[in-house]
Amino acid sequence: MSDSTRYSTKLSKSQLGLYALPALPLSLPTLALYINLPTWYHEQWGLSLGFIALILFFARVSDLVVDPYIGRMNDRLSDRAQRRVIILGGLICIPSALLLIYPVEHLAAASMSLGLIGLFFGWTLIQIPYLSWLVRLSSNAQERIQIASLREFLGLIGLLLSALIPALLVYLGYSSTEALRAVVWIALVLGAVTLTLLMANLRLKPSIKPRTSLKQTISTWRPIQRNCLAKRLAISWFFNGLANGVPATLFPLYITTVLFLPESDRTFYISIYFLSCILSIPIWIKLTRSIDRMNLWRTGMFISAVVFIPASLLGSDSAWLFIPICLLTGAMLGADLSIPHAIQADVADYHLWRFGLSQTNLLFALWNMITKLALALSATLAFGLLELMGQSPLALALIYALLPSVFKIIAVLVVQDFKLSANTHKKIKQRLAQETIR
């Protein structure tokens, strides 16, 4: 059997859809839980904002800690066992989410704490194998970009719906409590349906047998530490996460405090940002067919950094200039969502070839942990610096726009001369196929 036959990468549209669809319900409750839920617990259940922040912090820490352990566990599990892990994650998410939106009376703090910890844990059980399956869906670098792009595209749709559904329900006369609960129920129902279809019908390519014993595969961290490509990609991913997280945290304040626009304009600006991102994804996919993926991602990050700097100079008289900035940076976000995930999958192949170890789930777990860490630190960094600099509009503008641009430039420099092109990856896959045949 030839390599090209054995490693056919043509994925049917039905299989592509089965894999990508769960991304929508998985992202659907994002804004409701991260933005609306804390305010709801403060206003409806009387918890102080400081206490809520403490609950969120410890829930996030517990979430970060378990990622690598779940990744290592999945590396030694069979395909069927990984599917059971995802099902278990869904079964944990359901009661946890319901506890969050229907807290026990007089035990609101405990309900919020247990609900968040359970939800984050179940979410991680689903997310790590789900993300790592990108490696086994296709061995072709270009097709991986298409798969990851569709997944992130549907995730963005879920994110938009997370903002629009509560706003629409409140406009129709429903209370904020009813709107919050509606979003969570929709996410749970859609999640149950899409994950059930995924578990029952998704066909994964057989994993390549590692050269090293399973016991050694799951017991050593040294290969991860020696994988320079994985480390450089992780560091760049971290700084890019900070660059995206800081303005996301300060965006509501920037609109009202720096640009002096009404709160209602927040929805307008965030909508054009995400719509620009969604529309740009097919363009980025097309560009990857003729331009090296890493060079393309670096270019996107660099353009985003340059374009975003002028946002630190805007005011009420120049607020209209924020529209083209949102359009351009939103388009550059399309590169962040469509390209790096495919590069991560290629680095996992490189790791298997270079070290003979099947640690794909651990690698994706570490990248997932870095994403969460960057998001957590970005909020702390943004508000901490704002407090130190006196909470003035100038300080807010500089932290909102200038600091993320610096982080973007660092992310670009870290992956300079990243030696894993599409041709190199193709050769690695061929060598892995030859080793398997032998």
N, C-alpha and C positions, 0 to 999 in steps of 0.2 A: 504493500500500500504506500503510495507516495505521500510526501509531507503535505502537499496541497490538498489531497483528498482527505487525509486524516484530520487536518486542521482547517476544514472548510469553515469560513467565517460568515457566510450569508445567513442572517437571522431573519426569520419571517416577521411580517408586520404584526401578526397575532402574538408572537413571543415577545417582540419588542414592546407592544402595548401592555401585555401582562406584567412585564417587569417594571415599566415606568409608572403605571397607574397608581400604585400605592403611595407614590410621592405626594400626590395631591391631598389625600386625607391626612397623611403624616404631617404635612405643613399647615393644614387648615386651621388648627387651634393655636398656632404660634402667637399671633398678635393678641388674641383673646386671653391667652394664659400669661403672656409676658407683660402686657400693657394694661389690659382691663382687669385682670384678676386681682393684682395688688390693690388697686383703687377700690374695687368691689369689697374686698375684705376690710378695708379701712372704713369705707362709708356704711356698709351694711352690717358689719359684725364688730365694729369698734376697735379693731386692732390698730396700734400705733404704727406709723410709717417706719420708725426705727426697728420695731419688732418684726415687721413684715420683711424688711431688708435683711435682718439676721436670719430669718427662716429661709429666704431665698438663697442666701450665701451658703448655709450649711447643706441645703438640698443640692446645690450645684457642686459643692465639694464632694459629697457622697457620689454624685454622678460621675465626676472626673476620675475618682479612685478606681471604680469598677471596670472602666473601659479596657485597660490592658489585660485584665484577668479574663474578661469575657472573650476578648480576641484570642488569647492563648487557648482557652477552652474550645472555641470553635475550630481551631486549627487541627485538633485531634478528633473531631467529630465527623461522622459520615454525613453524606448529603441528607439522608432522611432525618438524622438527629438534628442537623441544623434547622431543618424545616420545623421540627418540634420545638426548638428553641424560639423560633419566631412566633409560633402559635402560643407558647407560654408567655412571651412578651406581650402579645395582644390580650391574653387573659388577665395579665397583671394590670395593663393599662386601663381596661374597662372599669373595674371597681375603684381604681385610684382616681380616675377622672371624675367619676360620679361622686366620690367623697369630696372632691374639690368644689364641685358646684352645688352639692347638697350637704354642707357641713353639719356635723352633729351639734345640736343646740347646746350652748354653754361650753363647747369644746372646739371652738372655731380654730384656735391656734394649732391644736393637735391634729385637727382634720386637714388643715392646710399643709402642715409639715409631713404627715404620713401620705397625703395625697400626692404632693410634689415628689417625694422620694420614690414612691411606688411608680408614679408616672414616668419619671426620668429613668428608673431602672428597667421598666418594661420597654420603654422607647429604645434604650440601648440594646436590649436583647434582640429587638427587631432590626435596628439600624446597622449593626456591625456586619452580620452575615449578608444582609440585603445589599449594602454598599460593596462588599467584597465579591459578590457574585458577578460584578461587572467583568472580573478577570476570566470567569468561566463561561460567560455568555458569548464572548468572541475573543479570538486571539489577534484580530486585525486592529491596528492602531486607529485607522480612520473610522471603522465601524464603532469602536469603543467611544469615540468622540460623539457620534450620532446617538448612541444609547444614553450616555451620560447627559447629553444636551436635552434629550426628550424628558429624561427623568427630572432634571433641574427646571425645565420649562413648565412641567406640570406642578412642580413644587412652587414655582412663582405664581401660578394660577391659584393654588391653594392659599398662598400668602395674601394675594389680592382679595380673594373671597373672605379671608379672615378679617380684613379691614372693612369690606363693603357690606357683608351680611349684617353685622351688628348695626352699622349706620342706617341701613335700609329698614331694619326692624324697628329701630328707635323712631325713625321718620314716620313709620306706619302706625306708631302709637304704642308699641310694646315697650315694656320697661327695660332698663339696662340688665337686670337680672334675667329676664326672659330671653333677651338677645344673647347673653353670654351662654346660657344653658342650651339655646338652640344651636349655636356654633359647635359646642362640644358634642351634642347628640348627633348632628350631621356628620361630624368627623368620625365618631365611633361607628356609626352605621356604614358609611362609605369605607372606612378602614377594614371592618369585618368582611365586607363583600369582596374588596379588592385583594386582601391578603388571603382569603379563602381560595379565590381564583388562582392567585399566584402559587400557593402551595400545591394545588391540585393539578395544575397544567404546565407550569414552567419546566422546561427541559434544559438542564445544564450539561455542558461538555464534561466528560470525565476529567478529573484533576490529574496532573502529571505526577507520577510517583516520585517522591524525593529520593536523593541518593543516600540520605542519612536516616538513621533509625528514628521512629516516631518519638521514642523517649528522649532522644537528644534534641529533636525538633522543638519540643515544648518546654525544655528545661534550660535552654541557654539564651542569654541576651547578647552574647558577644557578637554574633553575626549582624544583629540590628545595629549595634554600636559601630561595626566596621563598614556598614553600608553607607558610604559617603553620599551617594545619590539620594538615598532616602532621607538622610539628615539634612542635606541642603534644601531638598524640596519641603521638608517639614518646617525648617526655619523660615523660608520664604513664605510658606503658607501661613505661618504664625503672624509675621509682620503684615502680610496682606489682610489677614483677619482683623488685626488691630486697626488698620487703615480703613476698613469697611465698618468696624464696630463703633469707633469713636463718633463719627458723624451721625450714625444711626441713633446713637444714644442722645445726642444733643440736637437732633433735627427739630423736634417740636419747639425747643427754646430758641433756636436760631431763627425760625420763621417769625416768631412773635417779638423777640427781644432785639434782634439785629436788623431784620428787614421791616419790622413794625407792621406786619401783615396780620389780619384776623386769623383766629384759630381755624376757621373753616377752610382757609387756603392750604392748610397742611395736607388735606386729602388730595387737592389738585396737584401739588408738587410731587408728592410721593407716587401718585398715579402715573404722571408722565415719566417719572424716573423708571418705574417698573415696566411700563408699556414699552419704553425705548429699549430696555433690556430684552424683553420678550421678542421684539421685532428684530433685534440685532443677532440673536442666536443662529438663525439660518445663514446669515452672512459669515459669521465666524466659522461655522462648519464648512462652508464652501471655501473659505480662505485656507483652511488647514490642508486642503487637497494639493495646494501648490506652495505653501509656505511652511517652514519648520514650526511645529507646534509650540515649542518652548520660546522661540523667537517671537512668535505671534502673541503669546501670553505676556511676555516681557514688554512688548510694544504697547499692548492694551493697558498694562499697569502704568507704564511711563506716561502715556497720553492722559490717563485719568489723573495722575499726579499733577501734571502741568495745567490741565484744564481746571482743576479744582482750586488751585492757588488763588485765582481772582475772587473766589467766594469769600475770602478773608477781608476783602476791601469793599464789599458791597454795603449799602445802607438803604434807607427808605426811598431815596430818590433814584436808586439804581436797582431796585428789587427785581425789575423785569429781566435783568441780565441773568438772574438765577434760573430762568427757564432754559436757555441754551446750555447752561452748565449741567442742569439735571438731565437734559437729553443726551449730552455727550458722555457724561460719567455713567449714566444708565446703560448706554450702548457698550461702554468698556466693561461694565459688570457682566455683560454677556460672555466676555472672554473668561472671566473668573469662574463662571458656572459651567461652561462647555468644555474647557481645555484641561485644567489641572487634574480633574478626576480620571481622565483617560491616561494622563502621564503617571498618576499614582498606580494605575493598573499595570502599566508597562514597567515601572520600577519594581513591582511585586514579581513580575516575570524575571527581571534581571536578578532579583534576590534569589529566586529558586535556582537560576542557572549558575550564579556566582558562588553561592554557598551550599547548594544542594539541599536547602531546607524549605519546607512548605510552611511559611509563616505569613501568608497573605492576610488572614483575618487579624493577626496581631498588628501588622503594618497599618491596615485600615483602622483598627481600633486606636492606634497611637495618633494617626492623622485626625480621627474623629475627636479624640481627647484634646488635641491642639486647637481645633476649631472652637470647642467649648471654652477652653482656657482663654483664648483670645477674646471671645465675646464677654467673658466674665471680667477680664482685666480691663477691657476697653471702657466699660461702664465705670469701674473704680478709678481708672486713670482720668477719664473725662471729667467726672464730678469732683475728683480730688484736686486736679489742677485748677478747675474753675473756682473752687473754694479758696485755694491758695492765692489766686490772682485777683480776687476781689469781686468776682461775679459781674464784672462790667461787660457791656456789649462788645468792646474791643477785645477783651480777653476771650470771650465766648467765640467771637469770629476767628481768632487766631487758633484756638484749640480745635474748633470745628473743621477748619479748612486747611490750615498750614501744617499742623501736626500729622494728619493722615497722609498728606503729600510726602512728608519726610519718610513715613513708614513705607509708603509705596516704593519710593526710590531704593530704600534698603532691601525690600523684597526683590526688586529687579536685580540689584547688584549681587545678591546671594546666589542666584541661579545663573549668573554670567558664565558662559562656556560650559553649560550643562551637557555632558557628553552622553546623551541617550536620544538620538534622532530616530525617526521612523524606520530608516534603513537599518540602523543598529539593532533596533528592537526586532525587526523581521529576521535578522540573522540569529538572534538569541532564540526566537521561537523555533527556527529550523534546527538549531543544535539541541534544544530540549526535545523536539520530535525525534531526532535521531537517537538520542539516549533512551527514549521510551521504546522505540522499535527494537533496539538492541536488548 
